[in-house]
Amino acid sequence: MNQQRIKLFQSIQNLAEELGLKCYLVGGYLRDQLHGMVSQDLDFSLSTGLLDFLPKLAEDLDSELIIYPEFLTASIKLNAKFQKLLEITNLDFCQFRQENYLRSGQMPKISSGDLITDLARRDFTINSLAIELSEYLEIFSKNLPLKDLRRLIIDQHAGITDLDHKSIRVLHDKSFLDDPTRIFRAVRYKIILNGDYHTKTKALLMIALQQNVLQSIASYRISNELLIMSKSSLANQMFIELIQLGVFDNLFGTLGTTQRDLIEKLQQLPVELDSEDTLTNLLIIVVGAYHAEAKLKSLGLKNKIAKKILTQINHV
């Protein structure tokens, strides 16, 4: 455990108590800790008072505060000192909320909620975990075993059981229709956990692809998900999974070679330290195989990445 993170958690808890608020650790941090991984996610949920709480915390950390009031969320972009100490770049916060998707792929309408509705809106059961920050700090101040953490976690959707079985399961049947980017996240978690999709979740994912849901979201959201994948040492495997599910068929149309040949090329490609280089090299292979140069804009890539991909494909 990074002791600097514990100090940060104590500072956050002290500020919450000072303002009379309840603060919870949620989602990816708990998922990764239970799975024995060092988490790059630090997500917190507050009962209320998001805008009262965060300016003071950002000031104490001498870091930039970015607020999204329409979504009841905010992020603190840590300065270089704290990035090094905490081994993370951002702290993400939300106020208890609920989401209403009026149309597939569009951003949801947000309203205030409680902890139960806040957990129920999340993408997968393994990310629907929460614990009061005060209880989390007590566990580590007393050096209690992991079983005590498991016991105190609020788990309304059997997320811990799914994590134990490395099962990727959505919380409701419209999950992929509401937010099609969850297809990319499902792939990412499957590969990272070396797990599999829950049977019904896999069926819902395939139905969503058959309904061409990826056409309903802004292109930059697709490129963001692909870039996140490219930051992983398992990026090749994630792209192979996307191919096997038919995600690139959905985006680009008919494959101009055999799926086997495409997968072999991806398997042989070394993953670069720079995520943009990794993304560029992976997409050179994939876009070239689909002869999809004309559809490259559908990914919403940065211009320099798109130009590099097209240049390399044209030189082949």
Secondary structure, 3 states (H helix, E strand, C coil): CCHHHHHHHHHHHHHHHHCCCCEEEECHHHHHHHCCCCCCCCEEEECCCHHHHHHHHHHHHCCEEEEEHHHCEEEEECCHHHHHHHCCCEEEEEECEEEECCCCCCCCEEEECCHHHHHHCCCEHHHCEEEEHHHHHHHHHCCCCHHHHHHHCEECCCHHHHHHCCEECECCCCHHHHCCCHHHHHHHHHHHHCCEECHHHHHHHHHHHHCCHHHHCCHHHHHHHHHHHHCCCCHHHHHHHHHHHCHHHHHHCCCCCCHHHHHHHHHHCCCCCCHHHHHHHHHHHHHHHHCCHHHHHHHCCCHHHHHHHHHHHHHC
